[in-house]
Amino acid sequence: MSLVVNVSDSAAPAGIYRVLWDVKMERGDLVLMREPLKKVVGLPGDIVRFAREGVYLNHQLLPNSAVPTDSPYPPYPYQTIVLAKGQYLLMGANPLSFDGRYEGVTPEELVYQKVQKLW
């Protein structure tokens, strides 16, 4: 069994998580990237619009998805895209979490594996 410890609250509460192998990713899943944990928000085929007021997923504004005005990071360029095969939109719970709001789409190659919180 592979475990990962998350000490940041950027996407999920701090804790110990078990890595799940050979499991299909679904919306809302937590995934392990090469570093921080992020939540899968958008899946291949979804329509994503990056706008000043936040990120829209399939024409619905995601709560708390706007880039704060005091953010040290510039937002991802405002545009609308359709996620292609192997592309995901990953976001953390904190608006200052460095995620899709700032870096856009994440290719599948950068997602390590799905995780499940144990503690």
C-alpha positions as CSV (number, residue, x, y, z in Angstrom):
1,M,0.0,0.0,0.0
2,S,1.3,3.5,-0.9
3,L,0.6,6.4,1.4
4,V,1.0,10.2,1.0
5,V,0.9,12.8,3.8
6,N,-0.8,16.1,2.9
7,V,0.2,19.0,5.2
8,S,-1.4,21.7,3.1
9,D,-5.1,22.6,3.1
10,S,-5.0,23.8,-0.5
11,A,-7.3,21.1,-1.8
12,A,-8.0,18.7,1.0
13,P,-7.6,18.6,4.7
14,A,-4.2,17.7,6.1
15,G,-4.0,14.0,6.7
16,I,-2.7,10.7,5.5
17,Y,-4.0,9.4,2.2
18,R,-3.8,6.0,0.5
19,V,-2.9,5.9,-3.2
20,L,-5.5,4.1,-5.3
21,W,-4.1,2.3,-8.3
22,D,-5.9,1.4,-11.5
23,V,-9.0,3.3,-10.5
24,K,-11.0,5.5,-13.0
25,M,-10.9,9.2,-12.2
26,E,-14.2,10.9,-11.6
27,R,-15.2,14.5,-10.9
28,G,-14.5,15.4,-7.3
29,D,-11.7,12.9,-6.9
30,L,-8.5,13.9,-5.2
31,V,-5.5,13.1,-7.2
32,L,-1.8,13.1,-6.4
33,M,0.3,15.1,-8.8
34,R,4.0,15.1,-8.6
35,E,3.5,17.4,-5.6
36,P,0.4,18.9,-4.1
37,L,-3.1,17.3,-3.9
38,K,-5.7,18.8,-6.1
39,K,-9.4,18.0,-6.8
40,V,-10.5,16.9,-10.3
41,V,-13.0,19.5,-11.4
42,G,-13.1,19.1,-15.2
43,L,-13.0,15.9,-17.2
44,P,-12.3,15.3,-20.9
45,G,-15.2,16.6,-22.9
46,D,-16.2,19.3,-20.4
47,I,-16.4,23.0,-21.4
48,V,-14.3,25.3,-19.3
49,R,-14.5,29.0,-19.4
50,F,-11.9,31.1,-17.6
51,A,-13.4,34.6,-16.8
52,R,-12.8,37.5,-14.4
53,E,-15.6,36.3,-12.2
54,G,-14.2,32.8,-11.9
55,V,-14.1,29.5,-13.7
56,Y,-17.2,28.1,-15.4
57,L,-17.6,24.3,-15.9
58,N,-20.2,23.4,-18.5
59,H,-21.7,26.9,-18.2
60,Q,-22.0,26.8,-14.4
61,L,-19.8,29.2,-12.3
62,L,-17.8,27.2,-9.8
63,P,-18.1,28.6,-6.3
64,N,-15.1,30.5,-5.0
65,S,-13.3,30.1,-8.3
66,A,-12.4,33.7,-8.9
67,V,-8.8,34.8,-8.6
68,P,-8.5,37.2,-5.7
69,T,-7.5,40.7,-6.5
70,D,-4.6,40.4,-4.1
71,S,-3.3,37.2,-5.7
72,P,0.4,37.1,-6.3
73,Y,-0.2,35.0,-9.4
74,P,-1.7,36.2,-12.7
75,P,-4.9,34.4,-13.7
76,Y,-5.0,32.0,-16.7
77,P,-5.9,33.9,-19.8
78,Y,-9.7,34.4,-20.1
79,Q,-11.0,32.0,-22.8
80,T,-13.3,29.0,-23.3
81,I,-11.9,25.5,-24.1
82,V,-13.2,22.0,-24.4
83,L,-11.0,19.5,-22.4
84,A,-9.5,17.0,-24.8
85,K,-8.7,13.3,-24.0
86,G,-6.0,13.2,-21.3
87,Q,-6.8,16.8,-20.1
88,Y,-8.1,17.7,-16.6
89,L,-9.0,20.8,-14.8
90,L,-7.6,20.6,-11.2
91,M,-8.4,23.0,-8.4
92,G,-7.8,23.4,-4.7
93,A,-10.3,24.7,-2.1
94,N,-8.3,27.8,-1.4
95,P,-8.6,30.6,-4.1
96,L,-4.8,31.2,-3.7
97,S,-4.1,27.5,-4.4
98,F,-1.8,27.4,-7.4
99,D,-4.1,25.4,-9.7
100,G,-6.2,25.6,-12.9
101,R,-7.2,29.2,-12.1
102,Y,-3.6,30.1,-12.8
103,E,-2.1,27.4,-14.9
104,G,-5.1,26.1,-16.9
105,V,-5.4,22.5,-18.0
106,T,-3.3,19.7,-16.5
107,P,-2.3,16.9,-18.8
108,E,-2.8,13.4,-17.6
109,E,0.9,12.8,-17.6
110,L,1.3,15.2,-14.6
111,V,-1.3,13.3,-12.5
112,Y,0.4,10.7,-10.5
113,Q,-2.6,8.7,-9.1
114,K,-6.0,9.0,-7.3
115,V,-5.8,9.1,-3.5
116,Q,-8.3,8.4,-0.6
117,K,-8.0,10.0,2.8
118,L,-7.3,7.5,5.6
119,W,-6.9,9.8,8.5
